């Protein structure tokens, strides 16, 4: 399922990153790598606030929809 479909405060393992190479490269630079754990902190109007590798990162809805957990 996509990261946009999961619940707050739960941890999920990233399974796959969709999109073209530019999008995948950008998300990988932010730490979104298959096998990595991500925790949803909050759903906001513009997207999601997540914790990945000990850092808080904001991801818009379009990018979050390309992250499969």
Buried (B, 14 or more C-beta within 10 A) or exposed (E): EEBBEBEEEEEBEBEEBEBEEEBBEEBEEBBBBEEEEBBBBEBEEEBBBBBBEEEEBBBEBEBBBBBBB
